[in-house]
Amino acid sequence: MLQHLRSASRALLPLGLRSSIMCRSYHPESCGIIISQEVKEALSSHQPVVALESTIITHGMPYPQNLETAMKVEEIIRKEGAVPATIAIIKGQVYAGLSHEQLHVLAAQKDPCVKTSRRDFPYVLAKKINIPIFVTGGIGGVHRGAESTLDISADLTELGRTPVTVVSAGVKSILDVGRTLEYLETQVLGPDSKFPDFFTRDSGYDAPCHVESPALAALLMQKRAELDINSGMLIAVPIPKEHEAEGQQIKDAIEEAVKEAESAVRGRDVTPFILRRVFEITGGQSLNTTSSLAYTDIALIENNAKAGAQIAMEYAKLLTPSSSFIPPIHPTNKKSQLSEVDGRPVRSKGDG
């Protein structure tokens, strides 16, 4: 058992959470956070809750596709038995759990919205109100060319100091996956040895270890809490196989755009340049709301939401465990035949 506990702890990022944004009081209202009645009741009765970012609404897609996607993601989480808590700041007020009207306000907003800090603020807020799982599309990481620009996403810093489990499709495709994993000295958990990179199931980099179910991912969360290891953990969920072909088209366009960017732009202009060129290379299909390429992004996010809700449900069960059995974590240097869970492998990464 001790060895398994050590393996679980190695899958976590070391941290010590210290921030003026965090209040020591248990009551979120004391920090000015307004929690919806649905989320408040779920938390008080120890029901599984999944935190969601609002960036997908304000920055990810055009209206009304952004609103439709946000509502569908919340519906998926509820269908799995958990409660969604979308996090946003509206007119200076922090909310956890949005009404339909509030979702619509964010989605239809014509004035530019600003992404907030302490980076990444949703991680911090989820921890503050005791929501252990946060679902997003893909996380940031080490940017290409960071050896000279030192351009590294604050996502990595926050994962290292906020004890929240983040469920995503891996590292965003426009980033340097290899250097991101190296930066984190990552332990990755999943059904095989391949780490996903958002639009494809295989980034070309191996995952050091893997698990075969949401139940084991939840078990790692439990052991992290028992050991009082204040660190984050990333669960990387591969894109569904039926959407990987379309995802590969986007990835190929990204690779072409990245090569062009190397000789054309620097610094903060790189990402906007790449996104614009991907739009042009795909003939506008990457943002066409009716195209299969755009739907791939939506399917990926919905997939993450379902996996996150399943893990949240399993974690809730472990609050009153009926068994002390700890299933093994499989190192990737051992070839094992593992079945996928509901067609969705689950991977996790953390820093040891």
N, C-alpha and C positions, 0 to 999 in steps of 0.2 A: 504493500500500500504506500509506503514512504516513497518508493521510486515513482509511482504514479503521481503522487502529490508534487514531487519535484518537477515532473514533466509538465504538469498543469501550470505550475508557477513559472516555468521558463517560457510559457506561451504568452506571458504578459509583459507589458512595457513598464519599466520602473518609473515611479513618480512620487512626488510629494506635493499635493495640491495646496497652493497658497495663493489667494487672490482677494483683493479688496472688493471684487464684485460678489463674492460669496459671503452670505451672512451666516453666523453660527446658529441662529434661531432655526428650529425645525420648520416653522410656519413660513411658506413661500410668500404669503401676503406681506410679511415684514420686510421683504426685499422689493415690494412693489410688483410682484408677479400675480397676474390674474389667471386662475385655473378654472377651466370650464367645469360645470357641475358634473358632467359625465366622467371626466378625468379624475376629479376630486373624489367622487364616490368609488371609483375603481381603486384608487390608491388607498383609501381608508379601509376598504374591504379586502385588500391584498390581491386584487385581480391583476392579471398581466396587462401592462401598458407599454406601448411602443411609441417613442418620440419620433417625429418627422420634421425635417427642415422645410422652410417655406421658400427656399431659394429656387426650387424647381418651378414654383408658381410665378415668381417675380423675374427670374433670369433664364429659366430653362427652355420655355416654350412660348409661342404666341397665344393670345386669347382667341377662341375659348378652349383650345386644346389643353392649356395649362390647368384650367379649372376642372375640365372633365377628367384629366389624369389625376389631379389631387383628390377628387372625390372617389375615383375608382380605387386608388391606393388605400384610402381610409376604409372603403367597403371591403376590400380584400382582408385587411387586418381584422375587421369586425367578424367577417365570415369565419376566420380561423379561431375566433373566441377571445381575441384581445381587444383592447381599446386604443384607438389612435390619439396621439396628442401632437398636433401640428404646432410648431413653435414660431412665433413671429412678433415683431414690434410694430404696432399700428398707432400712429400719431403719438409716438413717444411712450406708449404703454406696452409692457411685455405680457404676452399671452401664451398660455400652454393649453392647447385645445381650442380650435376655432369653430365658430358656427358657420353655417352655409353662407350667411350674409358676409361674414368676415373673409371667407375664402374668395367670394366673388369680388369684394373690394380689392383684395390683393391682385387677383387675376386680371381685372379690368383696369387696373391703375395705369394711367397714361404717363404720369410724371415718373422720372427715373427713380428706382428704389436702390437703396444702398445696402450692401452686405455689411454686417456688423462684426465687431470684435468685442470682448477678448477672444481672439481666434483660438478655437472656433467656438463662438458663443453658444450654439445649440448644445454642444457637448456639455458645457459647464452648466447650463440651465437644466438639462436632463438629470444630471447628477444632483443638483440642488433640490429638485422636487422628487428625488428618489425614483426616477425612471431608469432602469438599468440598461435598456436597449434603445439604440438610435439607428434609424434606417436612412440611408442616403443612396444616391446613384453610384458615384465613384469618389474616392478620396483623392486629395492632392498628394504631392510627393516631391521628389527631386526632379527639377526641370532639366531638359536636355541642355547640355552645355554648362551645367551648374559648377563644373570644376573650375570654370573661369568667372562665372557670374555670381556664384553662391546663391542662386535662386532656388530656395527650398520652401515648400509650402508649410504654413503654420499648422496645417492639419497634423503633421508629424509631431510637432511640439505638443499640441494639445492631446493627442493620443498618448503621449508619454507622461501626462500628468493629470489626466481626468479619468477616474475609474468607471467608464461607461463602455459597454460593448457596442461597437459600430458595425452594422451589417451593410456591405456594399458589394459592387461587382468587381472589386479589386481597385487597382490604381488606374486613374484616367489615362486613356490611350495616348494622349499627347505628351505624356511625361516619360521619364527614364525609369522603367520598371526595375531594371537590374540595380541601379544605384539607390533606388528607394528601398528595396529589400535589404541591400547592404547597409544603408544608413540606419535602418531599424534593427539590424542583426536579427531578422525576423524568424520566428517559429510560425509556420503556416499549417493550418489544419484543414483537411478536406478528404475526399474519397480517393484521390490519386495524387500523383506527384507534381501535377501541373498547376501553376498559379495563374489565375485569369487576369486579363487586362481590359476590363470593361466590355468591349464589343466582341472579344473572342475568348474561348475557353482556355486557350493555352498561350501564355505570353512568351513562351520560349524559356522560361525560368522554372526550375523545380521548387516545389514546396518541401521544406525539411520534414514535415510530418503532417498527418491528416487524421480526421475523424470521419465517421460514417453516418452520423445522424444529428439532428437538432438536439436530441436528448444529451448527447455527449458534449456538444457545444455548451449547453446549459450547465452541465456538470462542471466544466472548466470555470464557468462564471461563479458557481457555488464555491468551489475550492479557492478561487481568488478572494472571495469575500471572507471565507473562513480564515484564511491566512492573513487577512488584513493587508493585502498588497494593493496599494492605491495606484492602480495603473489601468490603462485602457487596453482593449483587445479588439482586433479587427477580424470579422468573419467575412471572408471573400466568397461570394456565391457566383459560380460561372453562369454566363448567359445560357438560356435554354437552347438545346441543340437545334431546334427548328428555326431559330433566328440567327444562328451563327453565320450562315452564308451571307446574309445582308450585313451583319456586323463586320465581316471580313472586307466587304466593299468599302465601308466607312474607314476601317483601319488602313486599307491600302491608300485611300485618299489622304488620310492624315500623314502617312509616311512620305508621300509625294510633297505635301505642303510643308512638312518639317524640313525636307532637303532644300526647298526654296527659301525658307525662312533663315536658314543658316547663313545665307549670303545677302539677305535683304533687310532683316530687322534685328534688333537687340532688345534685351530687357523686357519691360512691361508690354511692349508692342508685339511680342512673339505670339502670345496666345490669341489675341484678336486677329492677327494676320493668318494664323493657321485655321481658325474657325471660318474666316471669310473665304480662304482658298478651298477648304473642304466643301463649302457651299457651292463654289464655282465649279470645282472638279466634278462634283456629283450632279451638275446641271440643276442645282437648286433642290435636289431630292432629299438632302440631309435635313432640310427644314420644311419640306412639303408635308403638310399635315395628313395627306392621303397616301403618301408613298410608303412602301415597305421599309425603306431605310429609316424614316422618322419613327415608324411604329416599333422598330427594333429598340430604340431608346426607351420608349414607353414600356414595352414588354420586359425589358431589363429591370426597370424600376419596380414594376409590379411583381416581378420574380423576387426581388430583394425584400419587398414588403411581406410577401407570403412566408419567406424563410425567416424573417425577423419575428413575425407573429408566432410561428411554430416554435422558435427558440424561446420566446417569451412564455408561451404556454408550458413548455417543459420546465423552464426555470421556476415558474410558479408552483409546479408540482413538487419541486425539490425543497421548497420552504418547509414542508413537513415530510421529509424523506421516509420511505418505508423500507429502504434497503441501503446497505453500506457498500454494495458492490460497485467497483469502479472499473469500467471497461477499458481496454488498452488503447493507447495512442500509437498509431502506426507510423514508424519512421519511413521515409520515402525510399531508403535504400533497400527496403524489402518489398518485393512485388506481391501485392495482395489483390485478390479479386473482390471488390466491394460493390454492392448494389447502390444505386442512387436513391435518395429519399424523395419520393414524389416527383421523380425526374429531375430533382435539383440537388446536385452535390453541394455540400457546405464546407467551406474552408474558413480558417481563422488565422490571424497573425498577431503577434505581439513581440515584445522585445525582452530579451532576458538578460 
